[in-house]
């Protein structure tokens, strides 16, 4: 299944990270935050 952000979300700087399968989207988001990601990321 393909996902994409709405044009309004993309224009406001949101990013999308799609995976076939993950154990926890919260854990992935936390990894990004700990690595210094500034946010606006949908996993």
N, CA, C and O atoms as a Maestro MAE file, in Angstrom:
{
 s_m_m2io_version
 :::
 2.0.0
}

f_m_ct {
 s_m_title
 :::
 protein
 m_atom[172] {
  # First column is atom index #
  i_m_mmod_type
  r_m_x_coord
  r_m_y_coord
  r_m_z_coord
  i_m_residue_number
  s_m_chain_name
  s_m_pdb_residue_name
  s_m_pdb_atom_name
  i_m_atomic_number
  :::
  1 25 0.846 -1.172 0.000 1 A "UNK " " N  " 7
  2 3 0.000 0.000 0.000 1 A "UNK " " CA " 6
  3 2 0.893 1.237 0.000 1 A "UNK " " C  " 6
  4 15 1.852 1.315 0.769 1 A "UNK " " O  " 8
  5 25 0.585 2.183 -0.844 2 A "UNK " " N  " 7
  6 3 1.369 3.413 -0.928 2 A "UNK " " CA " 6
  7 2 0.691 4.510 -0.112 2 A "UNK " " C  " 6
  8 15 -0.524 4.695 -0.175 2 A "UNK " " O  " 8
  9 25 1.486 5.213 0.635 3 A "UNK " " N  " 7
  10 3 0.990 6.329 1.426 3 A "UNK " " CA " 6
  11 2 1.626 7.602 0.913 3 A "UNK " " C  " 6
  12 15 2.746 7.584 0.403 3 A "UNK " " O  " 8
  13 25 0.915 8.702 1.048 4 A "UNK " " N  " 7
  14 3 1.504 9.997 0.739 4 A "UNK " " CA " 6
  15 2 0.813 11.050 1.590 4 A "UNK " " C  " 6
  16 15 -0.337 10.894 1.999 4 A "UNK " " O  " 8
  17 25 1.530 12.101 1.837 5 A "UNK " " N  " 7
  18 3 0.988 13.192 2.634 5 A "UNK " " CA " 6
  19 2 0.026 14.021 1.805 5 A "UNK " " C  " 6
  20 15 0.151 14.103 0.583 5 A "UNK " " O  " 8
  21 25 -0.920 14.625 2.470 6 A "UNK " " N  " 7
  22 3 -1.789 15.591 1.807 6 A "UNK " " CA " 6
  23 2 -0.928 16.780 1.388 6 A "UNK " " C  " 6
  24 15 0.050 17.095 2.066 6 A "UNK " " O  " 8
  25 25 -1.269 17.436 0.301 7 A "UNK " " N  " 7
  26 3 -0.477 18.588 -0.149 7 A "UNK " " CA " 6
  27 2 -0.300 19.659 0.931 7 A "UNK " " C  " 6
  28 15 0.762 20.275 1.020 7 A "UNK " " O  " 8
  29 25 -1.324 19.884 1.744 8 A "UNK " " N  " 7
  30 3 -1.192 20.894 2.797 8 A "UNK " " CA " 6
  31 2 -0.168 20.476 3.842 8 A "UNK " " C  " 6
  32 15 0.588 21.314 4.332 8 A "UNK " " O  " 8
  33 25 -0.132 19.191 4.191 9 A "UNK " " N  " 7
  34 3 0.852 18.705 5.165 9 A "UNK " " CA " 6
  35 2 2.259 18.816 4.595 9 A "UNK " " C  " 6
  36 15 3.177 19.254 5.287 9 A "UNK " " O  " 8
  37 25 2.431 18.425 3.342 10 A "UNK " " N  " 7
  38 3 3.750 18.505 2.707 10 A "UNK " " CA " 6
  39 2 4.216 19.951 2.602 10 A "UNK " " C  " 6
  40 15 5.393 20.240 2.815 10 A "UNK " " O  " 8
  41 25 3.306 20.856 2.276 11 A "UNK " " N  " 7
  42 3 3.699 22.263 2.131 11 A "UNK " " CA " 6
  43 2 4.080 22.893 3.466 11 A "UNK " " C  " 6
  44 15 4.780 23.904 3.501 11 A "UNK " " O  " 8
  45 25 3.619 22.295 4.563 12 A "UNK " " N  " 7
  46 3 3.971 22.807 5.890 12 A "UNK " " CA " 6
  47 2 5.203 22.122 6.464 12 A "UNK " " C  " 6
  48 15 5.550 22.332 7.626 12 A "UNK " " O  " 8
  49 25 5.869 21.296 5.645 13 A "UNK " " N  " 7
  50 3 7.136 20.713 6.059 13 A "UNK " " CA " 6
  51 2 7.059 19.338 6.692 13 A "UNK " " C  " 6
  52 15 8.075 18.824 7.160 13 A "UNK " " O  " 8
  53 25 5.883 18.730 6.718 14 A "UNK " " N  " 7
  54 3 5.785 17.383 7.264 14 A "UNK " " CA " 6
  55 2 6.429 16.394 6.309 14 A "UNK " " C  " 6
  56 15 6.427 16.591 5.094 14 A "UNK " " O  " 8
  57 25 6.981 15.325 6.876 15 A "UNK " " N  " 7
  58 3 7.619 14.272 6.093 15 A "UNK " " CA " 6
  59 2 6.949 12.956 6.426 15 A "UNK " " C  " 6
  60 15 6.349 12.804 7.490 15 A "UNK " " O  " 8
  61 25 7.053 12.009 5.517 16 A "UNK " " N  " 7
  62 3 6.461 10.691 5.699 16 A "UNK " " CA " 6
  63 2 7.545 9.636 5.571 16 A "UNK " " C  " 6
  64 15 8.340 9.653 4.632 16 A "UNK " " O  " 8
  65 25 7.566 8.717 6.531 17 A "UNK " " N  " 7
  66 3 8.486 7.587 6.476 17 A "UNK " " CA " 6
  67 2 7.640 6.321 6.504 17 A "UNK " " C  " 6
  68 15 7.048 5.985 7.530 17 A "UNK " " O  " 8
  69 25 7.584 5.622 5.377 18 A "UNK " " N  " 7
  70 3 6.740 4.427 5.263 18 A "UNK " " CA " 6
  71 2 7.578 3.157 5.382 18 A "UNK " " C  " 6
  72 15 8.698 3.087 4.876 18 A "UNK " " O  " 8
  73 25 7.024 2.170 6.050 19 A "UNK " " N  " 7
  74 3 7.671 0.871 6.241 19 A "UNK " " CA " 6
  75 2 6.658 -0.222 5.937 19 A "UNK " " C  " 6
  76 15 5.458 -0.032 6.131 19 A "UNK " " O  " 8
  77 25 7.137 -1.363 5.461 20 A "UNK " " N  " 7
  78 3 6.240 -2.500 5.259 20 A "UNK " " CA " 6
  79 2 5.721 -3.015 6.593 20 A "UNK " " C  " 6
  80 15 4.555 -3.390 6.717 20 A "UNK " " O  " 8
  81 25 6.597 -3.029 7.585 21 A "UNK " " N  " 7
  82 3 6.222 -3.539 8.897 21 A "UNK " " CA " 6
  83 2 7.186 -2.981 9.938 21 A "UNK " " C  " 6
  84 15 8.390 -2.893 9.693 21 A "UNK " " O  " 8
  85 25 6.658 -2.606 11.090 22 A "UNK " " N  " 7
  86 3 7.496 -2.148 12.206 22 A "UNK " " CA " 6
  87 2 6.927 -2.713 13.501 22 A "UNK " " C  " 6
  88 15 5.742 -3.033 13.590 22 A "UNK " " O  " 8
  89 25 7.782 -2.825 14.483 23 A "UNK " " N  " 7
  90 3 7.314 -3.280 15.782 23 A "UNK " " CA " 6
  91 2 6.527 -2.203 16.502 23 A "UNK " " C  " 6
  92 15 5.505 -2.479 17.130 23 A "UNK " " O  " 8
  93 25 7.014 -0.961 16.406 24 A "UNK " " N  " 7
  94 3 6.365 0.143 17.105 24 A "UNK " " CA " 6
  95 2 6.691 1.461 16.407 24 A "UNK " " C  " 6
  96 15 7.857 1.833 16.283 24 A "UNK " " O  " 8
  97 25 5.663 2.157 15.957 25 A "UNK " " N  " 7
  98 3 5.901 3.474 15.358 25 A "UNK " " CA " 6
  99 2 6.375 4.463 16.417 25 A "UNK " " C  " 6
  100 15 7.135 5.381 16.110 25 A "UNK " " O  " 8
  101 25 5.932 4.285 17.658 26 A "UNK " " N  " 7
  102 3 6.396 5.161 18.736 26 A "UNK " " CA " 6
  103 2 7.890 4.990 18.967 26 A "UNK " " C  " 6
  104 15 8.602 5.973 19.169 26 A "UNK " " O  " 8
  105 25 8.369 3.754 18.938 27 A "UNK " " N  " 7
  106 3 9.796 3.497 19.126 27 A "UNK " " CA " 6
  107 2 10.608 4.122 17.996 27 A "UNK " " C  " 6
  108 15 11.674 4.686 18.238 27 A "UNK " " O  " 8
  109 25 10.110 4.024 16.763 28 A "UNK " " N  " 7
  110 3 10.811 4.651 15.635 28 A "UNK " " CA " 6
  111 2 10.852 6.166 15.787 28 A "UNK " " C  " 6
  112 15 11.885 6.792 15.549 28 A "UNK " " O  " 8
  113 25 9.742 6.746 16.179 29 A "UNK " " N  " 7
  114 3 9.695 8.192 16.372 29 A "UNK " " CA " 6
  115 2 10.663 8.621 17.472 29 A "UNK " " C  " 6
  116 15 11.329 9.648 17.344 29 A "UNK " " O  " 8
  117 25 10.745 7.852 18.538 30 A "UNK " " N  " 7
  118 3 11.667 8.156 19.628 30 A "UNK " " CA " 6
  119 2 13.114 8.061 19.165 30 A "UNK " " C  " 6
  120 15 13.942 8.884 19.556 30 A "UNK " " O  " 8
  121 25 13.430 7.065 18.335 31 A "UNK " " N  " 7
  122 3 14.782 6.954 17.779 31 A "UNK " " CA " 6
  123 2 15.133 8.202 16.974 31 A "UNK " " C  " 6
  124 15 16.233 8.740 17.099 31 A "UNK " " O  " 8
  125 25 14.202 8.653 16.158 32 A "UNK " " N  " 7
  126 3 14.439 9.862 15.362 32 A "UNK " " CA " 6
  127 2 14.654 11.072 16.268 32 A "UNK " " C  " 6
  128 15 15.554 11.876 16.029 32 A "UNK " " O  " 8
  129 25 13.838 11.200 17.296 33 A "UNK " " N  " 7
  130 3 13.968 12.328 18.219 33 A "UNK " " CA " 6
  131 2 15.318 12.302 18.928 33 A "UNK " " C  " 6
  132 15 15.970 13.338 19.061 33 A "UNK " " O  " 8
  133 25 15.732 11.144 19.374 34 A "UNK " " N  " 7
  134 3 17.028 11.027 20.060 34 A "UNK " " CA " 6
  135 2 18.194 11.328 19.133 34 A "UNK " " C  " 6
  136 15 19.258 11.759 19.577 34 A "UNK " " O  " 8
  137 25 17.985 11.097 17.833 35 A "UNK " " N  " 7
  138 3 19.034 11.381 16.843 35 A "UNK " " CA " 6
  139 2 19.020 12.841 16.403 35 A "UNK " " C  " 6
  140 15 19.810 13.246 15.550 35 A "UNK " " O  " 8
  141 25 18.116 13.631 16.989 36 A "UNK " " N  " 7
  142 3 18.095 15.060 16.694 36 A "UNK " " CA " 6
  143 2 17.083 15.506 15.657 36 A "UNK " " C  " 6
  144 15 17.106 16.659 15.225 36 A "UNK " " O  " 8
  145 25 16.189 14.604 15.249 37 A "UNK " " N  " 7
  146 3 15.161 14.994 14.276 37 A "UNK " " CA " 6
  147 2 14.309 16.107 14.871 37 A "UNK " " C  " 6
  148 15 13.936 16.058 16.044 37 A "UNK " " O  " 8
  149 25 14.011 17.092 14.066 38 A "UNK " " N  " 7
  150 3 13.269 18.260 14.553 38 A "UNK " " CA " 6
  151 2 11.764 18.044 14.607 38 A "UNK " " C  " 6
  152 15 11.039 18.912 15.092 38 A "UNK " " O  " 8
  153 25 11.283 16.918 14.126 39 A "UNK " " N  " 7
  154 3 9.850 16.637 14.188 39 A "UNK " " CA " 6
  155 2 9.188 16.722 12.835 39 A "UNK " " C  " 6
  156 15 9.843 16.653 11.795 39 A "UNK " " O  " 8
  157 25 7.879 16.873 12.864 40 A "UNK " " N  " 7
  158 3 7.060 16.911 11.652 40 A "UNK " " CA " 6
  159 2 7.278 15.664 10.803 40 A "UNK " " C  " 6
  160 15 7.370 15.740 9.577 40 A "UNK " " O  " 8
  161 25 7.360 14.519 11.472 41 A "UNK " " N  " 7
  162 3 7.582 13.249 10.789 41 A "UNK " " CA " 6
  163 2 6.439 12.306 11.110 41 A "UNK " " C  " 6
  164 15 6.136 12.063 12.278 41 A "UNK " " O  " 8
  165 25 5.815 11.781 10.089 42 A "UNK " " N  " 7
  166 3 4.791 10.754 10.256 42 A "UNK " " CA " 6
  167 2 5.431 9.424 9.915 42 A "UNK " " C  " 6
  168 15 5.995 9.261 8.834 42 A "UNK " " O  " 8
  169 25 5.346 8.468 10.839 43 A "UNK " " N  " 7
  170 3 5.941 7.147 10.619 43 A "UNK " " CA " 6
  171 2 4.819 6.162 10.386 43 A "UNK " " C  " 6
  172 15 5.073 4.976 10.175 43 A "UNK " " O  " 8
  :::
 }
 m_bond[171] {
  # First column is bond index #
  i_m_from
  i_m_to
  i_m_order
  :::
  1 1 2 1
  2 2 3 1
  3 3 4 2
  4 3 5 1
  5 5 6 1
  6 6 7 1
  7 7 8 2
  8 7 9 1
  9 9 10 1
  10 10 11 1
  11 11 12 2
  12 11 13 1
  13 13 14 1
  14 14 15 1
  15 15 16 2
  16 15 17 1
  17 17 18 1
  18 18 19 1
  19 19 20 2
  20 19 21 1
  21 21 22 1
  22 22 23 1
  23 23 24 2
  24 23 25 1
  25 25 26 1
  26 26 27 1
  27 27 28 2
  28 27 29 1
  29 29 30 1
  30 30 31 1
  31 31 32 2
  32 31 33 1
  33 33 34 1
  34 34 35 1
  35 35 36 2
  36 35 37 1
  37 37 38 1
  38 38 39 1
  39 39 40 2
  40 39 41 1
  41 41 42 1
  42 42 43 1
  43 43 44 2
  44 43 45 1
  45 45 46 1
  46 46 47 1
  47 47 48 2
  48 47 49 1
  49 49 50 1
  50 50 51 1
  51 51 52 2
  52 51 53 1
  53 53 54 1
  54 54 55 1
  55 55 56 2
  56 55 57 1
  57 57 58 1
  58 58 59 1
  59 59 60 2
  60 59 61 1
  61 61 62 1
  62 62 63 1
  63 63 64 2
  64 63 65 1
  65 65 66 1
  66 66 67 1
  67 67 68 2
  68 67 69 1
  69 69 70 1
  70 70 71 1
  71 71 72 2
  72 71 73 1
  73 73 74 1
  74 74 75 1
  75 75 76 2
  76 75 77 1
  77 77 78 1
  78 78 79 1
  79 79 80 2
  80 79 81 1
  81 81 82 1
  82 82 83 1
  83 83 84 2
  84 83 85 1
  85 85 86 1
  86 86 87 1
  87 87 88 2
  88 87 89 1
  89 89 90 1
  90 90 91 1
  91 91 92 2
  92 91 93 1
  93 93 94 1
  94 94 95 1
  95 95 96 2
  96 95 97 1
  97 97 98 1
  98 98 99 1
  99 99 100 2
  100 99 101 1
  101 101 102 1
  102 102 103 1
  103 103 104 2
  104 103 105 1
  105 105 106 1
  106 106 107 1
  107 107 108 2
  108 107 109 1
  109 109 110 1
  110 110 111 1
  111 111 112 2
  112 111 113 1
  113 113 114 1
  114 114 115 1
  115 115 116 2
  116 115 117 1
  117 117 118 1
  118 118 119 1
  119 119 120 2
  120 119 121 1
  121 121 122 1
  122 122 123 1
  123 123 124 2
  124 123 125 1
  125 125 126 1
  126 126 127 1
  127 127 128 2
  128 127 129 1
  129 129 130 1
  130 130 131 1
  131 131 132 2
  132 131 133 1
  133 133 134 1
  134 134 135 1
  135 135 136 2
  136 135 137 1
  137 137 138 1
  138 138 139 1
  139 139 140 2
  140 139 141 1
  141 141 142 1
  142 142 143 1
  143 143 144 2
  144 143 145 1
  145 145 146 1
  146 146 147 1
  147 147 148 2
  148 147 149 1
  149 149 150 1
  150 150 151 1
  151 151 152 2
  152 151 153 1
  153 153 154 1
  154 154 155 1
  155 155 156 2
  156 155 157 1
  157 157 158 1
  158 158 159 1
  159 159 160 2
  160 159 161 1
  161 161 162 1
  162 162 163 1
  163 163 164 2
  164 163 165 1
  165 165 166 1
  166 166 167 1
  167 167 168 2
  168 167 169 1
  169 169 170 1
  170 170 171 1
  171 171 172 2
  :::
 }
}
